[in-house]
Amino acid sequence: MCSVSSSYSNTKQCQEKGLEMLLEVDRICKKHNITYFLDSGTLLGAVRHNGFIPWDDDVDIAMPRRDYEVFLEVCQNELDSRYFLQTNETDPFYPFAIARILYKESQMPGHEKVKYRTGYTLDIFAIDNASDSILLQSVRVFIMKVLQGLCKSRLAIDYDRYGNRWEKAAVFLTSSVGKLFPVRWLIKMQHVVATMCRSKSTNYKCCFSYKFSELDRRFPSRVFDGTIQVSFEGHLLPVPRGWHDSLTILYGDYMVLPPVEERIPTHGAGVIAFLD
């Protein structure tokens, strides 16, 4: 187990690498006129801390679905050689429906048994049209949770992360059944569910690749009507024009700091090994 000081040191290293990766994405997006914006904890850090949340150890960005698809296409030739664009297309064993930029000179010890590449990553989420019907959206969310659960058969599952025996039993069941399905098919089905309203004009947006507890979040479409620039670690970077509504929906009173005991890295900074 890492000491507090070593974990903090590695968090700072993660932030340094994460910022380098973020600026590389920003360069590509500016060159190709692709819309993207800071998202989730990175957006919260920009608003509340003008940079990383001090104990945050990763980078989250999001793009409207069409921009996301363009980015994946141009990124193949544009991305700096230090990084790897990770999707189920570029890494057939990769069991997630989000794209990631992976820092090649990094490893995640303890994940040797998984077949996909692991290491320090920047997460890229696609923003899709949500159903205006609450019932239909709830059905889509349920299906997505099942599909994500089936994909857990490809992960190194840490059952201690789940709060009670029912959650653990559900993860065990879905991950066991998931072994019966090709991971490529599971990812394809997630794409089908996520994009089923792409040809419609809807009043709400959503992200179907968020974690379980946030899959039911719906954002008014106006939240993503354009971007504005804010300061992040000394750089001007884009956030959604409706950033306040986005953060409120995700975190409630987002300016209130969590208790001191909860101010710890949550994405594995303490176990990521940088090789350079």
C-alpha positions in Angstrom: 0.0 0.0 0.0 1.3 3.4 -0.9 1.9 5.9 1.9 0.0 9.2 1.9 3.0 11.1 0.8 3.8 8.8 -2.1 0.2 8.7 -3.2 0.1 12.5 -3.2 3.4 12.6 -5.2 2.0 10.2 -7.8 -1.3 12.2 -8.0 0.8 15.3 -8.9 2.6 13.2 -11.6 -0.8 12.0 -12.9 -1.9 15.6 -13.1 1.2 16.7 -15.0 0.8 13.9 -17.5 -2.9 14.5 -17.7 -2.4 18.2 -18.5 0.1 17.3 -21.3 -2.5 14.9 -22.8 -5.3 17.4 -22.4 -3.3 20.1 -24.3 -2.6 17.5 -27.0 -6.3 16.9 -27.4 -6.9 20.7 -27.4 -4.4 21.1 -30.2 -6.1 18.5 -32.4 -9.6 19.8 -31.7 -8.6 23.4 -32.6 -6.9 22.3 -35.8 -9.9 20.3 -37.0 -12.6 22.6 -35.5 -13.9 19.9 -33.2 -16.0 20.9 -30.2 -15.0 19.5 -26.8 -15.2 20.6 -23.2 -14.0 19.7 -19.8 -16.4 17.3 -18.0 -17.1 15.8 -14.6 -14.4 16.2 -12.0 -12.2 18.1 -14.5 -14.9 20.6 -15.1 -15.5 20.9 -11.3 -11.8 21.5 -10.8 -11.8 24.3 -13.5 -14.7 26.1 -11.8 -13.8 25.6 -8.2 -10.0 25.4 -8.3 -9.0 27.0 -11.6 -7.3 23.7 -12.4 -7.2 20.1 -11.0 -9.1 19.3 -7.9 -6.0 18.9 -5.6 -6.7 15.2 -4.9 -8.1 14.3 -8.4 -5.9 12.1 -10.5 -7.4 11.9 -14.0 -8.8 14.0 -16.8 -12.4 13.9 -18.2 -13.6 15.6 -21.3 -16.7 15.2 -23.4 -17.8 15.9 -27.0 -21.1 16.0 -28.8 -21.5 12.6 -30.6 -20.7 13.9 -34.1 -17.6 15.7 -32.9 -16.6 12.6 -31.0 -16.8 10.5 -34.2 -14.7 13.1 -36.1 -12.2 13.2 -33.4 -11.7 9.4 -33.4 -11.2 9.5 -37.1 -8.6 12.4 -37.3 -6.9 11.3 -34.1 -5.5 8.2 -35.8 -3.0 10.3 -37.7 -2.7 13.4 -35.5 -2.0 12.0 -32.1 1.5 12.4 -30.6 3.4 9.1 -30.7 3.6 9.1 -26.8 -0.1 8.3 -26.7 -2.5 5.5 -27.8 -6.1 6.1 -28.8 -7.9 3.3 -27.1 -11.3 2.2 -28.3 -12.8 -1.3 -29.0 -11.7 -0.7 -32.6 -8.0 -0.1 -31.8 -7.9 -2.6 -28.9 -10.3 -5.5 -29.5 -10.4 -6.6 -25.9 -11.2 -3.1 -24.5 -14.6 -3.5 -22.8 -15.7 0.2 -22.5 -17.9 2.4 -24.7 -15.7 5.5 -24.1 -12.6 6.5 -25.9 -9.4 7.0 -24.0 -6.0 8.5 -24.6 -3.5 6.2 -23.0 0.0 7.2 -22.0 2.1 4.5 -23.4 4.9 4.7 -20.8 2.6 3.8 -18.0 1.3 0.6 -16.4 -1.4 -0.4 -13.9 0.1 -3.2 -11.7 -2.4 -5.8 -10.7 -4.2 -5.8 -14.0 -1.9 -8.3 -15.7 -4.7 -10.8 -16.3 -6.9 -8.4 -18.4 -6.4 -8.6 -22.1 -6.8 -4.9 -23.0 -4.0 -2.3 -22.5 -4.0 -0.5 -19.2 -2.2 2.6 -17.9 -2.8 6.2 -17.2 -5.6 7.5 -19.4 -7.6 10.6 -20.3 -11.3 9.7 -20.7 -13.4 11.0 -23.6 -17.2 10.8 -23.2 -19.8 11.2 -26.0 -22.8 13.4 -25.4 -26.0 12.0 -26.9 -29.6 13.0 -27.3 -31.7 11.8 -24.4 -35.3 10.7 -24.8 -37.8 13.4 -23.9 -40.0 10.6 -22.5 -38.9 9.7 -19.0 -40.2 6.2 -19.4 -38.3 5.6 -22.6 -35.1 7.1 -21.2 -35.4 4.9 -18.1 -35.6 1.8 -20.4 -32.5 2.9 -22.2 -30.7 3.5 -19.0 -31.7 0.0 -17.7 -30.5 -1.6 -20.9 -27.2 0.3 -20.8 -26.6 -0.8 -17.2 -27.2 -4.4 -18.2 -24.8 -4.1 -21.1 -22.2 -2.4 -18.9 -22.6 -5.2 -16.3 -22.1 -7.9 -19.0 -18.8 -6.1 -20.0 -17.5 -6.5 -16.4 -16.6 -10.1 -17.3 -13.5 -8.6 -19.0 -12.4 -6.6 -15.9 -10.3 -7.3 -12.9 -13.3 -6.9 -10.5 -12.7 -5.6 -7.0 -15.8 -6.6 -5.1 -14.8 -4.5 -2.2 -15.8 -1.4 -4.2 -19.5 -2.5 -4.0 -21.4 -1.5 -0.9 -23.6 -4.4 -0.1 -24.1 -8.1 -0.9 -26.9 -7.4 -3.4 -24.6 -5.2 -5.5 -21.9 -7.7 -5.3 -24.3 -10.5 -6.3 -25.6 -8.4 -9.3 -22.0 -7.8 -10.5 -21.1 -11.4 -10.1 -24.2 -12.5 -12.1 -23.9 -10.1 -14.9 -20.1 -10.5 -15.3 -20.6 -14.3 -15.3 -23.3 -14.2 -18.0 -21.2 -11.6 -19.9 -18.6 -14.2 -20.7 -21.1 -15.7 -23.2 -21.1 -12.6 -25.4 -18.3 -11.2 -27.6 -17.1 -7.9 -26.2 -17.4 -6.3 -29.7 -21.1 -7.1 -29.8 -21.7 -5.7 -26.3 -19.9 -2.4 -27.3 -21.9 -2.3 -30.5 -25.2 -2.7 -28.6 -24.2 0.1 -26.3 -23.6 2.3 -29.3 -27.1 1.4 -30.7 -28.8 2.4 -27.5 -26.8 5.6 -27.0 -27.4 6.9 -30.5 -31.0 5.8 -31.1 -32.3 9.4 -30.9 -29.4 11.0 -32.8 -31.7 12.0 -35.8 -34.2 13.7 -33.5 -34.2 17.1 -31.9 -34.7 16.5 -28.2 -34.9 18.8 -25.2 -32.4 16.8 -23.2 -28.9 15.4 -23.5 -27.2 12.5 -21.6 -24.0 10.5 -21.4 -24.5 6.7 -21.6 -20.9 6.0 -20.7 -20.9 7.5 -17.3 -20.6 5.3 -14.3 -23.7 3.4 -13.0 -24.8 6.0 -10.5 -24.8 8.8 -13.1 -26.3 7.0 -16.1 -29.8 8.4 -15.3 -28.6 12.1 -15.4 -30.4 14.2 -18.1 -29.2 17.7 -19.0 -31.2 20.4 -20.7 -29.9 20.6 -24.3 -29.2 24.3 -23.8 -26.3 23.2 -21.4 -24.3 22.2 -24.4 -25.2 25.1 -26.7 -21.7 26.3 -27.2 -18.7 26.6 -25.0 -16.8 29.4 -23.1 -13.2 29.5 -22.1 -12.1 29.3 -18.5 -8.7 29.1 -16.8 -7.4 25.6 -16.1 -3.8 25.3 -14.8 -2.9 28.5 -16.5 -4.4 27.6 -19.9 -7.7 28.8 -21.4 -9.8 25.7 -22.1 -13.5 25.2 -23.1 -16.3 24.3 -20.8 -20.0 24.0 -21.6 -21.9 27.3 -21.8 -24.3 25.8 -19.2 -21.5 24.6 -16.9 -23.4 25.6 -13.7 -26.4 23.5 -14.6 -24.2 20.6 -15.6 -22.3 20.6 -12.3 -25.5 21.1 -10.2 -27.0 18.0 -11.9 -23.9 15.9 -11.3 -22.9 17.1 -7.8 -25.6 19.3 -6.2 -24.0 22.1 -4.3 -20.7 21.7 -6.1 -18.8 24.5 -4.3 -18.9 22.7 -1.0 -15.7 20.7 -0.4 -16.0 17.1 0.7 -14.9 16.0 4.2 -11.1 15.8 4.6 -11.2 12.0 4.8 -12.8 11.9 1.3 -10.2 14.0 -0.4 -8.3 11.1 -1.8 -7.5 10.0 -5.4 -10.3 7.7 -6.7 -8.9 6.5 -10.0 -5.7 4.6 -9.1 -3.0 7.2 -8.8 -1.4 5.2 -6.1 -0.9 2.2 -8.3 -0.1 3.7 -11.6 3.6 3.2 -12.6 5.2 5.7 -15.0 8.1 4.1 -16.9 9.8 7.3 -18.2 
